[in-house]
Amino acid sequence: MREVTAASLRDLGYTVLEAGSDRAALELLQHSVNIDLMLIDFALPGMSAAKVARRVQTTRPALPILFVTGYADRAALEGVSEAQIIGKPFVGNALHDRVRTALARRPPGRVVHLRPS
């Protein structure tokens, strides 16, 4: 799923950096300055997607984060706007629409897509 999502975003003109784990994503964010959006799969192994997002927001509070989920335990995503959640499988242009909306005030750049390997 990560590869298909990354390829779809690349086809739309985005540069995509991929991380297969919570640690890899956090390390990537620590060493990369040109990241405009983070896409996190809710079924992330290790640290929960919500916890990863909270850690990211302590150092990059303005970084938009989108959660991808096929089952969305809404209690775990409490306080997360529906605009930040993308259901799997993607229907129509849902992925593109959510990414475009999240980046509306930023130029297209790099997207980190975090998904289990």
C-alpha positions, 0 to 999 in steps of 0.5 A: 500500500505504501508503494502504491500511495507513494507512486500515486503522489509522485504521479501528481508531481510530489516528491515523496520520502518513505519511512517504514517505521515510527523510528525511521520517520522520526529520524527522517523528520529530524534530518530533513528540512523540506517536508511539507506534509506527513502521511501516517498509516493508522496501523503503524507498528511500534508507536501508535500513529497518534503518538508519532503525530504528537511527537512530531508536533512538539518539534514541527507544530505547523507540519500538516499530518494526515492519517490513513486508515482502513478501520479508524478506531475513532476513539484513538483519533479523538480530536483529529479532524475528519479532514485529516483522515483518509479512509482506505481504500482511497475512493476517487480523488480522496487522497489527492483532495486531502493532500492538496487541501493540507498543502493549500498554503504551501508549495508542493514539496516532499511528503513523508508516507509512513506505512508498515513494510 
